[in-house]
Every structure is written in structure tokens, then in C-alpha cells.
Amino acid sequence: MSSRDGGEFTERELERYSRHIVLGEIGPAGQRRLKQSRVLILGVGGLGSPAAMYLTASGVGRVGLIDGDRIDLSNLQRQVIHPDAARGRLKAEVACEQAQALNPDVEVVAHPEQLTRDNALEVLAGYDLIIDGSDNFQTRYLVNDAAYLLGRPVVHGSIFRFEGQVSDFVPGQGCYRCLYPEPPPPGLVPACRQAGVLAALPGVIGTIQAVEAIKLITGAGKPLVGRLLLHDALAMTFREVRLRHNAACVLCGDHPTIRALIDYEEFVGEPLTAAARL
Ligand SMILES: [Zn+2]
């Protein structure tokens, strides 16, 4: 078997992943699951940068990176996968090159496009697990609905100024709509551009998302399913809120009304424009 079809490990892989393989909770079986898994990282910004680096380095067999934006100088304080010299280039393509250089033994795929209602189901279908590192409500509801309809788990992460949150949404055990049935009123939550964000905070949250993805894939430990982790970097506290599957959820509840993707700009009440983004 070749090194990419999930068979035996090469000598190089045994050495590269040796610190995983010695962990009882992961071991050769867990490392094989990582190698056989396909993870899509949605947004290669502050959250997606560390998630992409750790998941590629840890031996996830295929890492997909989707982002339609180009690298801007104001991104570089926190989007650490992008070098300064790559300003103006497509984030997905640059991040793909950088991640592939970190680990040539895995496959890294660039999707240099915005996730939309038209392409979401097709793109997500090529992956087993989604890391949501998006920066707007339109995309969060879109990826939530598309992943649920396809039966894919989502590791959700978001940040705002000095605070961040993470949770794992596994189909049938709660979703983003169970947590937030309605989006906030248009314009109420300012984007990073206006609100600011602490540089290393997305590094913390995006890295926790990578940890959760590895746990969900390998079965190690207790994932953040039914739990919302809240982090305050200024106070340096982590606390947890229990999340319950909402029986009235319009997507995953007892009587769902959403059975296909909807118009997310209309649902959120504002168009997804470059100015509204991170
Ligand atoms: Zn739900």
C-alpha cells in the first residue's frame, strides 16, 4: 500500500508521528484514522491559520483550505500562516503552499473561493469534518446547515476582541442554530475591522479547534459536544456552558422546517460584502 491510502506507515511517517504513536489514547490506530481523514478548514484567517498548521503537521490525510479572500497587511498581526511577501495573493493558495511545506506527506487542497449556497454541499461532501473559522454570520449558518444535511460534524470557533468560544456540533447532538436560533440584528456585532482583536487570541481558539478535530477523529478524550467553552483572554479564564439539543430547532429539532440550504444574506439581514468581513 502507498503512504496515502491509509495502509502501513512509512519509516518517515513512523518517525514524524512517533510522539503521537506513543500516546496510549492515540497510538497507531489513532494515527491511522488521522491519515485516513479529510478535514475542511473554512476560512484561512486568524482561526484557520493555526488549525491548518497543526492539522497538517499532525498527519490528517487531506486538509482542505477554503477562503476567497486575498491577504491584506492588516491581517498579518494574527493570520500567522501568511508571510508578508504574499500580500495581495489568495489566502487559500498561500496557506496551501505553506501547510504543504510543513508536511509533504499529506495532501493539502486549496479552494480559493467563497463558500456559498451554490457550492457548499459539493465542497463539504469531500470532507469528513469541518473546522468553522469563518468571520461572519452568513457563513456560520450556511456551514452549519450544509454540514448537518450531509451528516458532518463541525468544530465551531469564533472570536471577538479579547474573547473566544469553541464547541463541537455533531449531527443529532445539537447545532449552531440550537445555540443561536436567530442571528443578531444587522450591524449589532461589529467585524474585527471596527472592533479589533488581540493578536494571539485566534491562535488559542484555532489551536483548541485543532485539538477537538484530532479528538473527534481519533476518539481520544471527551469532546466539546454539548458544551460551549468560553475564553476571556484579559481575565485569562476558561469557563463552560452546557448546551442542549433544542427539540424546537428548525434544522435538527423534532419538526425541522429547513431541509435544504436557504438564502443566508436574507436570513442574516445583510449582504456578505468585503467591507463586512474581517
Ligand atoms: Zn439544531
Boltz pocket constraint, residues with backbone or C-beta under 6 A from the ligand:
constraints:
  - pocket:
      binder: B
      contacts: [[A, 174], [A, 175], [A, 176], [A, 177], [A, 178], [A, 179], [A, 246], [A, 249], [A, 250], [A, 251], [A, 252], [A, 253]]
      max_distance: 6.0
